[in-house]
């Protein structure tokens, strides 16, 4: 690697005897985050060579279902915002937000 600046985000997964996540932590030194506990995370990685998205979706076995529903709603909403920033496609981003509203309504989150 050349003299480029780098930054690291680290995920640590504590597993039980059946390799089921019991504890999730993450660190991002540049962001001032050290061993921050989490109940779930989703990471998407774009492989440009294969034109495919790879995903890591993990949650602890004690993640409450009601919190998982909120987590999904907030993630979907954030994806709509990110989509708009990345593509400048406001019309589709608004369509995605409409779905997020529908999703929240059906799950009785609002």
C-alpha positions in Angstrom: 0.0 0.0 0.0 1.3 3.5 -0.8 1.3 6.5 1.5 -2.5 6.7 1.4 -4.4 7.4 4.5 -6.3 4.4 5.9 -9.1 3.9 8.4 -10.3 0.7 10.0 -13.6 -0.4 11.2 -13.5 -3.6 13.3 -16.3 -6.0 14.3 -15.9 -8.5 17.0 -18.4 -11.4 17.4 -18.6 -13.4 20.6 -20.1 -16.8 19.9 -21.7 -19.5 22.1 -20.8 -23.2 21.8 -23.1 -23.5 18.8 -21.4 -20.5 17.0 -24.5 -18.3 17.6 -23.7 -14.7 18.2 -24.0 -13.7 21.9 -22.1 -10.4 21.9 -21.3 -8.0 19.1 -19.0 -5.0 19.4 -17.5 -2.6 16.9 -14.7 -0.1 16.9 -13.8 2.8 14.6 -10.8 4.6 16.1 -11.2 7.6 13.7 -14.8 8.0 14.8 -13.9 7.8 18.5 -15.7 4.4 18.9 -14.0 1.7 20.9 -15.6 -1.7 21.6 -19.2 -0.3 21.3 -21.7 -3.0 22.1 -24.4 -3.7 19.5 -27.3 -6.2 19.2 -27.3 -6.4 15.4 -25.5 -5.2 12.3 -25.8 -5.4 8.5 -22.9 -4.8 6.2 -23.2 -4.8 2.4 -20.1 -5.0 0.2 -20.1 -4.4 -3.5 -17.8 -6.6 -5.6 -17.3 -4.7 -8.8 -15.7 -7.6 -10.6 -18.6 -10.0 -10.0 -21.2 -7.3 -10.0 -22.6 -8.8 -6.8 -23.4 -7.6 -3.3 -22.0 -9.7 -0.4 -23.7 -9.3 2.9 -23.0 -9.9 6.5 -26.2 -9.9 8.7 -25.7 -10.8 12.3 -27.7 -10.3 15.5 -27.4 -11.6 19.0 -29.6 -14.3 20.2 -31.1 -11.9 22.8 -32.0 -9.2 20.2 -35.7 -8.4 20.9 -38.0 -8.9 17.9 -39.6 -5.5 18.5 -36.2 -3.8 18.3 -35.3 -5.9 15.2 -38.4 -4.4 13.5 -37.3 -0.9 14.4 -33.7 -1.7 13.2 -35.0 -2.8 9.8 -37.3 0.2 9.4 -34.5 2.6 10.3 -32.1 0.8 7.9 -34.5 0.9 5.0 -35.1 4.6 5.6 -31.4 5.3 5.7 -31.0 3.3 2.5 -33.5 5.6 0.8 -31.5 8.6 1.9 -28.2 7.0 0.8 -29.7 6.0 -2.5 -30.8 9.7 -3.2 -27.3 11.0 -2.3 -25.6 8.3 -4.4 -27.8 8.6 -7.5 -29.5 12.0 -7.2 -32.7 10.1 -8.1 -35.2 11.9 -5.8 -38.3 10.3 -7.4 -37.1 6.7 -6.6 -35.9 7.7 -3.2 -39.3 9.1 -2.4 -40.9 5.9 -3.6 -38.6 4.0 -1.3 -39.6 6.3 1.6 -43.3 5.6 0.8 -42.5 1.9 1.2 -40.8 2.7 4.5 -43.9 4.5 5.7 -46.0 1.5 4.6 -43.6 -0.9 6.4 -43.8 1.1 9.6 -47.6 1.3 9.4 -47.9 -2.5 8.9 -45.6 -3.2 11.8 -47.4 -0.5 13.9 -44.2 1.4 14.5 -45.8 4.8 13.9 
